[in-house]
Amino acid sequence: MEMLLSWLSGISLLLGTAALIVGALGLVRLPNLFSRIHAVGMMDTAGVAFITLGMLIHEGFSLISVRLAVVGVFLFFTSPIATHAVAQVAHRSGFSPVTPVKEPRRAQKAAKNATAKKSAKKAANKAASGAPVEKAVTKKAVAKKALTDTAAGKKTVGKKTAGKMRAT
């Protein structure tokens, strides 16, 4: 019987330790404050409950086990309340529960390529229909046009008219 109690105590202590380690990993790896608080709150409560249970089984029935039970009950109720209080203060301070998701670089490149293909297809359709095709205007092109116009004695091209330049 003593061997069984020793095994149950050991298993309970290992489960509690594993729960605390998982909670610590959640604290390090999760993306935002509210996810971290949730992981730590849940795993902290489970870990303390299992460790307290393991110590209770190991100690048997005595005054120490009564004290352990009181401490376990106290921690079982105060840990979720403390976690809730921290989450409430964070929410009132302006933390958002939802964080914007950054797209991976491959997805960004794929979206950029798709946009470039659409604009090339649109330009090809305009060219086929005989409509004038707009020329891409860059800062270098505007600066070069302004230099040539200034050298020729013409008025320089402003920023607003630069976008309206068309290919001839």
BAFI-3210 file (N, C-alpha, C; in Angstrom, 3 decimals, decimal comma, padded with zeros to 6 digits):
// residues 168
n [1|2|3|4|5|6|7|8|9|10|11|12|13|14|15|16|17|18|19|20|21|22|23|24|25|26|27|28|29|30|31|32|33|34|35|36|37|38|39|40|41|42|43|44|45|46|47|48|49|50|51|52|53|54|55|56|57|58|59|60|61|62|63|64|65|66|67|68|69|70|71|72|73|74|75|76|77|78|79|80|81|82|83|84|85|86|87|88|89|90|91|92|93|94|95|96|97|98|99|100|101|102|103|104|105|106|107|108|109|110|111|112|113|114|115|116|117|118|119|120|121|122|123|124|125|126|127|128|129|130|131|132|133|134|135|136|137|138|139|140|141|142|143|144|145|146|147|148|149|150|151|152|153|154|155|156|157|158|159|160|161|162|163|164|165|166|167|168]
n.u [000,824|001,950|003,820|002,193|001,021|003,298|004,024|001,737|001,951|004,389|003,765|001,765|003,247|005,041|003,237|002,293|004,670|005,209|002,983|003,512|005,863|004,916|003,209|005,137|006,490|004,391|004,155|006,473|006,329|003,814|001,827|000,560|-000,351|-002,750|-003,108|-000,841|-001,342|-003,557|-002,513|-000,572|-002,141|-003,962|-002,260|-000,684|-002,500|-003,320|-000,844|-000,082|-002,203|-001,831|000,742|000,285|-001,586|000,041|001,865|000,096|-000,761|001,663|002,314|000,235|-002,444|-002,389|-001,520|000,034|-000,857|-003,415|-002,806|-001,515|-003,716|-005,323|-003,664|-003,534|-006,250|-006,549|-004,682|-005,837|-008,146|-007,261|-005,407|-006,764|-008,318|-006,408|-005,206|-007,361|-007,680|-005,276|-005,593|-007,845|-006,907|-004,944|-006,562|-008,077|-006,033|-005,496|-004,498|-004,879|-006,885|-006,552|-004,001|-002,455|-001,862|001,140|001,993|003,722|006,892|006,902|004,188|003,711|005,354|004,112|001,605|002,389|003,459|001,134|-000,387|001,233|001,062|-001,659|-001,821|-000,148|-001,581|-003,871|-002,794|-001,995|-004,467|-005,557|-003,789|-004,320|-006,894|-006,517|-006,466|-004,746|-001,771|-000,831|002,149|004,490|005,273|008,059|010,015|012,556|012,071|010,456|012,210|014,193|012,723|012,104|014,661|015,377|013,376|013,930|016,432|015,732|014,332|011,707|008,802|009,004|007,874|005,265|004,428|001,769|001,072|002,768|001,786|-000,020|001,226|001,537|002,302|003,712]
n.v [-001,203|001,202|001,543|001,999|004,458|006,015|005,925|007,168|009,692|010,551|010,577|012,526|014,760|014,952|015,501|018,003|019,497|019,302|020,694|023,277|023,823|023,797|026,010|028,005|027,883|028,692|031,309|032,380|031,835|032,550|034,897|037,400|039,570|038,755|036,074|034,995|035,509|033,885|031,290|031,088|031,476|029,292|027,020|027,458|027,221|024,532|023,233|023,894|022,691|019,927|019,512|020,105|018,092|015,839|016,202|016,014|013,327|012,050|012,837|011,872|011,520|014,158|016,978|018,582|017,891|018,968|021,674|021,917|021,401|023,639|025,714|024,918|025,168|027,916|028,937|027,836|029,333|032,024|032,379|032,347|034,646|036,658|036,537|037,317|039,939|041,136|040,907|042,515|045,070|045,399|045,482|047,803|049,618|049,862|047,818|045,705|042,846|041,487|040,930|042,331|040,252|039,469|039,048|036,306|036,590|035,306|035,263|037,994|038,614|037,045|038,266|040,760|040,076|039,083|041,416|042,907|041,312|041,591|044,344|044,448|042,857|044,396|046,676|045,527|044,836|047,393|048,394|046,696|047,473|049,931|052,180|054,882|054,089|054,395|055,777|054,635|056,739|057,816|059,105|059,673|059,957|062,240|064,128|064,097|065,012|067,560|068,705|068,679|070,304|072,700|073,286|073,736|076,026|075,946|075,840|074,094|070,777|070,236|068,540|067,697|067,604|065,688|063,105|063,008|062,717|061,386|058,731|059,360]
n.w [000,000|000,772|-001,216|-003,470|-002,744|-002,729|-005,441|-006,626|-005,461|-006,538|-009,294|-009,328|-008,473|-010,633|-012,744|-011,901|-012,010|-014,757|-015,749|-014,791|-016,206|-018,843|-018,686|-018,274|-020,724|-022,372|-021,524|-022,562|-025,343|-026,503|-028,477|-027,634|-024,841|-023,517|-024,268|-023,095|-020,383|-020,016|-020,490|-018,453|-016,158|-016,210|-016,265|-014,030|-011,925|-012,287|-012,002|-009,339|-008,002|-008,606|-007,505|-004,816|-004,258|-004,637|-002,520|-000,378|-000,616|-000,194|002,442|004,021|006,485|008,579|010,710|009,111|006,539|006,613|006,720|004,236|002,561|003,116|002,159|-000,537|-001,356|-000,967|-002,875|-005,156|-005,499|-005,481|-007,567|-010,204|-009,789|-009,472|-012,001|-013,597|-012,676|-013,526|-016,312|-016,669|-015,904|-017,867|-020,162|-019,672|-019,771|-022,390|-023,967|-026,734|-027,325|-029,691|-031,944|-034,816|-037,618|-039,113|-042,466|-043,945|-045,661|-048,138|-048,812|-049,035|-051,235|-053,175|-053,327|-054,266|-056,773|-057,981|-058,136|-059,860|-062,155|-062,740|-063,340|-065,572|-067,334|-067,576|-068,829|-071,222|-072,291|-072,641|-074,540|-076,657|-077,231|-078,255|-076,698|-075,048|-073,297|-069,923|-068,686|-066,330|-063,727|-062,130|-059,387|-060,329|-063,066|-063,106|-062,047|-064,020|-066,225|-065,289|-065,223|-067,942|-068,996|-067,676|-068,703|-071,307|-071,038|-070,257|-068,104|-064,987|-064,166|-061,946|-058,815|-058,830|-061,520|-062,432|-062,172|-064,203|-066,581|-069,837|-072,113|-075,275]
ca.u [000,000|002,838|004,439|001,185|000,921|004,533|003,906|000,715|002,516|005,396|003,081|001,099|004,284|005,527|002,201|002,309|005,883|005,006|002,022|004,203|006,798|004,102|002,795|006,294|006,698|003,320|004,500|007,551|006,076|002,547|002,038|000,131|-000,480|-003,911|-002,817|000,156|-002,008|-004,426|-001,690|000,051|-003,188|-004,483|-001,228|-000,258|-003,514|-003,232|000,428|-000,141|-003,161|-001,200|001,846|-000,319|-002,153|001,156|002,383|-000,922|-000,701|002,929|002,317|-000,785|-003,347|-001,759|-001,723|000,707|-001,731|-004,503|-002,231|-001,335|-005,033|-005,753|-002,843|-003,968|-007,549|-006,294|-004,061|-006,776|-009,102|-006,644|-004,684|-007,625|-008,753|-005,267|-005,066|-008,451|-007,389|-004,208|-006,175|-008,755|-006,077|-004,326|-007,594|-008,404|-004,874|-005,467|-003,990|-005,899|-006,798|-006,234|-002,819|-002,457|-001,017|002,036|002,056|005,082|007,475|006,476|002,828|003,817|005,892|003,089|000,588|002,989|003,529|-000,224|-000,774|002,002|000,497|-002,947|-001,611|000,407|-002,684|-004,730|-002,104|-002,054|-005,841|-005,717|-003,002|-005,033|-008,112|-006,141|-006,461|-003,379|-001,264|-000,165|003,540|004,772|006,040|008,831|010,656|013,674|011,541|009,995|013,399|014,840|011,870|012,262|015,978|015,367|012,518|014,632|017,505|015,113|013,678|010,290|008,429|009,190|006,677|004,967|004,093|000,400|000,999|003,642|000,976|-000,878|002,035|001,165|003,265|003,333]
ca.v [000,000|002,363|001,680|002,615|005,874|006,664|006,103|008,190|010,972|010,906|010,906|013,811|015,794|015,105|016,197|019,402|020,109|019,417|021,773|024,551|024,031|024,170|027,395|028,873|027,940|029,533|032,700|032,815|031,636|033,037|036,174|038,652|039,591|038,018|034,643|034,642|035,485|032,703|030,092|031,065|031,305|027,926|026,042|027,720|026,626|023,075|022,798|023,987|021,676|018,608|019,438|020,022|016,754|014,911|016,339|015,475|011,868|011,626|013,108|011,103|012,365|014,770|018,422|019,162|017,709|019,940|022,970|021,849|021,514|025,039|026,490|024,545|025,799|029,357|029,185|027,439|030,424|033,338|032,460|032,853|036,019|037,532|036,551|038,141|041,335|041,605|041,050|043,665|046,281|045,513|045,903|049,207|050,438|050,045|046,670|045,078|041,382|040,946|041,529|042,149|039,153|039,835|038,020|035,868|037,265|034,638|035,716|039,378|038,590|036,481|039,303|041,796|039,525|039,009|042,779|043,285|040,588|042,201|045,636|044,174|042,350|045,544|047,506|044,814|044,964|048,765|048,524|045,964|048,201|051,181|053,279|055,252|053,394|055,320|055,477|054,684|057,934|057,679|060,357|059,925|060,440|063,609|064,963|064,178|065,879|068,923|069,191|068,945|071,459|073,885|073,562|074,239|077,290|075,726|075,768|072,721|069,990|070,153|067,212|067,313|067,295|064,565|061,907|063,093|062,572|060,230|058,369|059,893]
ca.w [000,000|000,846|-002,536|-004,329|-002,371|-003,174|-006,892|-006,901|-005,063|-007,540|-010,556|-009,140|-008,462|-012,006|-013,520|-011,487|-012,560|-016,206|-015,990|-014,568|-017,321|-020,015|-018,454|-018,502|-022,174|-022,913|-021,207|-023,458|-026,760|-027,049|-029,151|-026,996|-023,393|-023,024|-024,440|-022,075|-019,083|-019,986|-020,343|-017,136|-015,149|-016,226|-015,927|-012,651|-011,047|-012,417|-011,436|-007,882|-007,528|-008,666|-006,549|-003,483|-004,147|-004,457|-001,149|000,530|-000,676|000,412|003,881|004,752|007,269|009,759|010,779|007,937|005,375|006,728|006,312|002,781|001,939|003,231|001,213|-001,885|-001,625|-001,084|-004,187|-006,202|-005,723|-005,695|-008,832|-011,279|-009,491|-009,785|-013,458|-014,110|-012,334|-014,423|-017,651|-016,648|-015,897|-019,192|-021,115|-019,403|-020,123|-023,837|-024,716|-027,565|-027,271|-031,002|-032,551|-036,265|-038,062|-040,206|-043,489|-044,238|-046,829|-049,367|-049,122|-049,500|-052,591|-054,060|-053,531|-055,106|-058,130|-058,520|-058,484|-061,047|-063,296|-063,069|-063,994|-066,900|-068,148|-067,842|-069,816|-072,496|-072,793|-073,133|-075,768|-077,702|-077,591|-078,904|-075,728|-074,662|-072,113|-069,010|-068,407|-064,899|-063,430|-060,911|-058,971|-061,238|-064,338|-062,894|-061,894|-065,339|-067,045|-064,792|-065,650|-069,386|-069,230|-067,194|-069,658|-072,531|-070,738|-069,973|-066,697|-064,492|-063,912|-060,514|-058,297|-059,203|-062,947|-062,748|-062,275|-065,374|-067,789|-070,646|-073,159|-076,599]
c.u [000,866|003,518|003,474|001,047|002,159|004,499|002,884|001,229|003,529|004,778|002,402|002,110|004,858|004,510|002,165|003,510|005,748|004,039|002,684|005,200|006,045|003,611|003,924|006,607|005,627|003,592|005,549|007,114|004,806|002,660|001,636|-000,112|-001,606|-003,737|-001,833|-000,485|-002,874|-003,607|-001,106|-001,000|-003,699|-003,447|-000,710|-001,225|-003,435|-001,950|000,431|-001,093|-002,522|-000,062|001,315|-000,922|-001,058|001,736|001,389|-000,880|000,563|002,907|001,336|-001,663|-002,640|-002,074|-001,081|-000,179|-002,927|-004,003|-002,009|-002,674|-005,537|-004,980|-003,271|-005,293|-007,380|-005,699|-005,003|-007,766|-008,423|-005,915|-005,578|-008,095|-007,641|-005,061|-006,141|-008,195|-006,315|-004,755|-007,094|-007,974|-005,417|-005,335|-007,962|-007,258|-004,714|-004,865|-005,143|-005,769|-006,392|-005,015|-002,880|-001,453|-000,166|002,075|003,503|005,595|007,053|005,091|002,852|004,325|004,860|002,001|001,118|003,061|002,152|-000,709|-000,055|001,443|-000,837|-002,757|-001,014|-000,684|-003,636|-004,113|-002,143|-003,450|-006,090|-004,986|-003,711|-006,284|-007,808|-006,152|-005,023|-002,984|-000,526|001,250|003,747|005,694|006,748|009,434|011,816|013,189|011,081|011,187|014,099|014,049|012,027|013,593|015,987|014,494|013,199|015,734|016,937|014,385|012,196|010,055|008,529|007,852|006,473|004,594|002,715|000,320|001,866|002,838|000,134|-000,099|001,617|002,233|002,775|003,789]
c.v [001,265|002,614|002,362|004,108|006,654|006,914|007,179|009,584|011,453|011,317|012,267|014,965|016,032|015,827|017,685|020,145|020,308|020,551|023,135|024,861|024,432|025,611|028,375|028,989|028,793|031,002|033,231|032,818|032,269|034,490|037,429|038,461|038,701|036,506|034,177|034,543|034,231|031,432|029,992|030,830|029,890|026,915|026,226|027,059|025,096|022,550|022,817|022,930|020,280|018,465|019,334|018,639|015,711|014,991|015,809|013,947|011,362|011,761|012,224|012,065|012,844|016,264|019,112|019,021|018,652|021,323|023,015|022,016|022,949|025,916|026,191|025,184|027,307|029,692|028,852|028,558|031,749|033,460|032,922|034,292|037,000|037,637|037,431|039,626|041,909|041,820|042,270|044,981|046,479|045,997|047,371|050,142|050,596|048,900|046,034|043,557|040,760|041,676|041,331|041,069|039,640|038,681|037,581|036,524|036,620|035,117|037,155|039,426|038,066|037,512|040,397|041,332|039,453|040,393|043,227|042,588|041,190|043,512|045,437|043,687|043,487|046,440|046,848|044,915|046,368|048,957|047,831|046,720|049,540|052,376|053,613|054,591|054,409|054,838|055,560|055,869|057,717|059,025|060,700|060,490|061,886|064,549|065,153|065,109|067,326|069,511|069,528|070,150|072,748|074,272|074,139|075,557|077,152|075,709|074,309|072,071|069,899|068,745|066,761|066,932|066,106|063,282|061,876|062,949|061,314|059,972|058,916|058,989]
c.w [000,000|-000,501|-003,515|-004,021|-002,812|-004,691|-007,253|-006,555|-006,100|-008,861|-010,455|-009,129|-009,858|-012,891|-013,176|-012,041|-014,066|-016,533|-015,798|-015,690|-018,584|-019,880|-018,688|-019,990|-022,851|-022,665|-022,172|-024,915|-027,328|-027,498|-028,387|-025,504|-022,888|-023,189|-023,376|-020,700|-018,954|-019,741|-018,940|-016,054|-015,062|-015,738|-014,501|-011,672|-011,085|-011,772|-009,921|-007,321|-007,532|-007,657|-005,123|-003,250|-003,914|-003,052|-000,124|000,566|000,032|001,944|004,653|005,549|008,536|009,747|009,573|006,697|005,424|006,296|004,799|002,053|001,983|002,248|-000,227|-002,272|-001,813|-002,453|-005,338|-006,507|-006,037|-007,024|-009,997|-011,042|-009,826|-011,295|-014,091|-013,839|-013,246|-015,828|-017,724|-016,677|-017,256|-020,222|-020,926|-019,771|-021,626|-024,621|-025,478|-027,485|-028,597|-031,548|-034,052|-036,663|-039,224|-041,193|-043,672|-045,515|-048,140|-049,789|-049,626|-050,933|-053,584|-054,351|-054,445|-056,560|-058,768|-058,942|-059,748|-062,292|-063,725|-063,805|-065,382|-067,843|-068,539|-068,914|-071,191|-073,105|-073,335|-074,450|-076,927|-078,148|-078,238|-077,975|-075,357|-073,337|-071,244|-068,742|-066,897|-064,625|-062,099|-060,557|-059,893|-062,564|-064,221|-062,789|-063,234|-066,257|-066,617|-065,228|-067,133|-069,717|-068,795|-068,173|-070,941|-072,300|-070,464|-068,473|-066,232|-064,188|-062,411|-060,108|-058,752|-060,668|-063,321|-062,931|-063,532|-066,689|-068,531|-071,692|-074,482|-077,700]
res [m|e|m|l|l|s|w|l|s|g|i|s|l|l|l|g|t|a|a|l|i|v|g|a|l|g|l|v|r|l|p|n|l|f|s|r|i|h|a|v|g|m|m|d|t|a|g|v|a|f|i|t|l|g|m|l|i|h|e|g|f|s|l|i|s|v|r|l|a|v|v|g|v|f|l|f|f|t|s|p|i|a|t|h|a|v|a|q|v|a|h|r|s|g|f|s|p|v|t|p|v|k|e|p|r|r|a|q|k|a|a|k|n|a|t|a|k|k|s|a|k|k|a|a|n|k|a|a|s|g|a|p|v|e|k|a|v|t|k|k|a|v|a|k|k|a|l|t|d|t|a|a|g|k|k|t|v|g|k|k|t|a|g|k|m|r|a|t]
***
